[in-house]
């Protein structure tokens, strides 16, 4: 912190219920702040889509059939880049991805970024999207509507597969004209889960935010905390008090 001239240290993604670590860091002058819930699907092994659906709760099954499965046949899933050597041909490895397409992906991503109010993050630079095409662990697929005048993707999903066979839908880009009418966000989430199954992954990390939507797909909530040490802790303690008050009011509604 001193060497770089920073005024804040943030230690992220710690288990909220790890009391020993929490006590230690608080004694060291850190302030504990709750992060948005993370979401994980632990068991990705199933033989068919029906088998996956049957693993869900009755409410989730009903919601999935009503909002996702009924629209599934409206979409063409176009795998542009595969993280699995065995199906590189499926992603048309010889196909050249034009920079204009990457720019369009970035536009779809920025649609989501600008509409995200729960997570206040910086804009991911355009350069990253170009570099994803060069890294072997990234999966990129588009969702296009089979009918209608729009021939461009209405959603694009960027997923990372680790060496330990965990799958992380890292970013999604959306054309918001089709989020309500065709459920393209939910379809993108659903296709990510199917993709993880086809890649024989063991765990899916769905990330933070959109908690209600992600639980419908069978994810479990994992509570995380960030520990912050600032040169002036008053502002951080004030922010924590405001956040905790808001969480309490949300639970009371």
Residue pairs with C-beta under 8 A, 6 or more apart in sequence:
1 7
1 8
1 9
1 229
7 230
7 231
7 232
8 228
8 229
8 230
8 231
9 30
9 228
9 229
9 230
10 226
10 227
10 228
11 25
11 30
11 226
11 227
11 228
12 35
12 224
12 226
13 35
13 38
13 224
13 226
14 21
14 22
14 224
14 225
14 226
14 227
15 21
15 222
15 223
15 224
15 225
16 34
16 223
16 224
16 225
17 223
22 32
22 225
22 227
25 32
25 227
26 32
26 227
28 229
29 229
29 233
30 227
30 228
30 229
31 227
31 228
31 229
31 230
31 233
31 236
31 237
31 240
32 225
32 226
32 227
32 240
33 225
33 226
33 227
33 228
33 236
33 239
33 240
33 243
34 223
34 224
34 225
34 243
34 244
34 247
35 208
35 224
35 225
35 226
36 118
36 119
36 208
36 209
36 211
36 224
37 208
37 211
37 221
37 222
37 223
37 224
38 205
38 206
38 207
38 208
38 221
38 222
38 223
38 224
39 205
39 206
39 207
39 208
39 211
39 214
39 215
39 219
39 220
39 221
39 222
40 203
40 204
40 205
40 206
40 219
40 220
40 222
41 193
41 196
41 203
41 204
41 206
41 217
41 218
41 219
41 220
42 203
42 220
43 55
44 167
44 193
44 196
44 197
44 201
44 202
44 203
44 204
45 197
45 200
45 202
46 52
46 55
46 197
49 194
52 193
52 194
52 197
52 218
53 61
53 64
53 65
53 69
54 61
55 218
56 64
56 216
56 217
56 218
57 218
60 215
60 216
60 217
60 218
63 216
64 190
64 216
64 217
67 183
67 186
68 183
68 186
68 187
68 190
71 182
71 183
71 187
72 187
72 190
73 146
74 145
74 146
74 147
74 182
75 143
75 144
75 145
75 146
75 187
75 191
76 143
76 144
76 145
76 146
77 141
77 142
77 143
77 191
78 141
78 142
78 143
78 144
78 153
79 87
79 90
79 91
79 92
79 139
79 140
79 141
80 91
80 92
80 95
80 97
80 140
80 141
80 142
81 91
81 97
81 132
81 133
81 138
81 139
81 140
82 88
82 90
82 91
82 93
82 139
83 136
83 137
83 138
83 139
83 159
83 160
83 161
83 199
84 139
84 161
84 199
87 198
97 133
99 130
102 126
102 129
102 130
102 133
103 126
104 152
104 153
105 129
105 140
105 153
105 156
105 173
106 126
106 129
106 173
107 173
108 153
108 155
108 156
108 173
108 174
108 175
109 124
109 129
109 156
109 171
109 172
109 173
110 123
110 173
111 173
111 174
111 175
111 176
112 171
112 172
112 173
112 174
113 121
113 123
113 124
115 176
116 209
118 209
119 208
119 209
124 171
129 158
132 138
132 140
132 158
133 140
137 160
137 161
137 162
137 163
138 158
138 159
138 160
138 161
139 157
139 158
139 159
139 160
139 161
139 167
139 195
139 199
140 156
140 157
140 158
140 159
141 156
141 157
141 159
141 191
141 195
142 153
142 155
142 156
143 153
143 154
143 155
143 156
143 157
143 184
143 187
143 188
143 191
144 151
144 152
144 153
144 154
145 154
145 178
145 182
150 175
150 178
152 175
153 175
154 174
154 175
154 177
154 178
154 182
154 184
155 172
155 173
155 174
155 175
155 178
155 184
155 185
155 187
155 188
156 172
156 173
157 169
157 171
157 172
157 173
157 188
157 191
157 192
158 169
158 170
158 171
158 172
159 167
159 168
159 169
159 170
159 192
159 195
159 196
160 167
160 168
160 170
161 167
161 168
161 199
161 201
162 168
164 202
165 199
165 200
165 201
165 202
165 203
166 201
166 202
166 203
166 204
166 205
167 192
167 195
167 196
167 199
167 201
167 203
167 204
167 205
168 204
168 205
168 206
168 207
169 188
169 189
169 192
169 204
169 206
169 207
170 207
172 185
172 188
172 189
174 184
174 185
174 188
175 184
178 184
179 185
185 213
186 213
189 206
189 213
189 214
189 217
190 217
192 204
193 204
193 217
196 204
204 219
206 214
206 217
206 219
208 224
211 221
215 221
228 236
230 236
